[in-house]
Amino acid sequence: MALGSNQVGVSVAGNFIPELWSDEVIGAYKSNLVVANLVTKLSHKGKKGDTIHIPVPYIIGSYK
């Protein structure tokens, strides 16, 4: 299988400098999120191709 031309090599990875973000920047970012507060976050510790079954809660009497 051929790899693309945008792969990270040893020379590029050796020059990697991690970025550190201050708590104020992260707080401002999180306060501006819109959809994140409307969805449920599910942590998944599986692997690619796993099937996830998500139950749908409903109120008794309103299920059609």
GILINNOR-V532214 format. One line per field, one symbol per residue. ss: DSSP state (@ for helix, = for strand, . for the rest). phi: phi as a letter, one per 20 degrees, with the letter a starting at -180 (. if undefined). psi: psi as a letter, one per 20 degrees, with the letter a starting at -180 (. if undefined). A space follows every 50 residues. Layout:
BEGIN
ss = ???
phi = ???
psi = ???
END
This chain:
BEGIN
ss = .........@@@@@........@@@@@@@@@...@@@............. ..............
phi = .eefedeeefffffefdfeddffffffffffefdfgeddeedecddcgnf edddfdfbegnded
psi = ppqrjkqpahhghhjpoqpppqhgggghghhipghhiirppppplbrpiq ppooqoqqppiip.
END
